[in-house]
């Protein structure tokens, strides 16, 4: 009973965060969806492509159920799943992600939580694992990158929110006041502490 509850709970959260990640592309131009928004090149469409590749591998070859989507060998990984080439459209990458959901869901539905899996790119002694550990890992990846997408989208046009149905209208005046309050507290704390976080962690 607890296994089915855990599985359903993890699976439900994964489904929720998939949709949340895709929503961060809503209404963006092709350029804004794919342009680098950090010094390391992080971009919204690349996050979707990366998470799709993560799911395809972890719920595919790890359990002997290779994804029907073409994937390069994991040994040849070069970071190409983190950005969209000029020949890849947003629709193609979104379609890849959505088709991957179907394959992932089939794996999750077909196997018990203790089903054995093997992750060859994990170092010893961790490669031999099970569906529960993989579900937690993939959910963590999805949540982490959905958080990245939250920040990137806010930086582009100010839109925020966990899910489309909870989005609120942007109140620039209230946001500015709230930010100013935090800035004031940060500046006021400096003379008192005057320390680097690395010194106290």
Residue pairs with C-beta under 8 A, 6 or more apart in sequence:
3 112
3 113
3 114
6 113
6 132
7 108
7 113
7 131
7 132
7 135
10 132
10 135
10 136
10 139
11 105
11 108
11 135
13 139
14 104
14 135
14 138
14 139
14 142
15 101
16 163
17 139
17 142
17 143
17 146
18 51
18 97
18 101
18 142
19 163
19 164
20 146
20 149
20 162
20 163
21 47
21 48
21 51
21 142
21 145
21 146
21 149
22 48
22 94
22 97
23 163
23 164
24 44
24 47
24 146
24 149
24 150
24 152
24 153
25 33
25 44
25 45
25 48
25 90
25 94
26 164
28 44
28 156
30 89
30 90
32 44
32 156
33 43
33 44
33 45
33 84
33 90
34 43
34 44
34 45
34 46
34 83
34 84
34 90
35 43
36 42
36 43
36 83
37 43
37 44
37 152
37 155
37 156
38 152
41 82
41 83
42 82
42 148
42 152
43 82
43 83
43 84
43 152
44 149
44 152
44 153
45 83
45 84
45 90
45 93
46 81
46 82
46 83
46 84
47 82
47 145
47 148
47 149
47 152
48 93
48 94
48 97
49 81
49 82
49 83
49 84
49 88
49 93
49 96
49 97
50 81
50 82
50 145
51 97
51 141
51 142
51 145
52 93
52 96
52 97
52 100
53 71
53 81
54 138
54 141
54 142
55 97
55 100
55 101
55 104
55 138
55 142
56 67
56 69
56 71
56 100
56 103
56 104
57 67
57 71
57 74
58 104
58 119
58 134
58 137
58 138
59 65
59 67
59 103
59 104
59 107
59 108
59 134
59 138
60 66
60 67
60 71
60 103
60 104
60 107
61 67
61 74
62 117
62 118
62 119
62 129
62 134
63 107
63 111
63 115
63 117
63 131
63 134
65 103
65 106
65 107
67 100
67 103
68 99
68 103
69 96
69 99
69 100
69 103
72 80
74 120
74 121
84 90
84 93
104 138
107 131
108 131
108 135
111 131
112 131
113 130
113 131
113 132
113 135
114 130
114 131
114 132
115 130
115 131
116 128
116 129
116 130
117 128
117 129
117 130
117 131
117 133
117 134
118 127
118 128
118 129
119 126
119 127
119 129
119 134
120 127
122 129
150 160
150 162
153 159
153 160
154 160
158 170
158 172
158 175
159 167
159 170
160 167
160 168
161 167
161 168
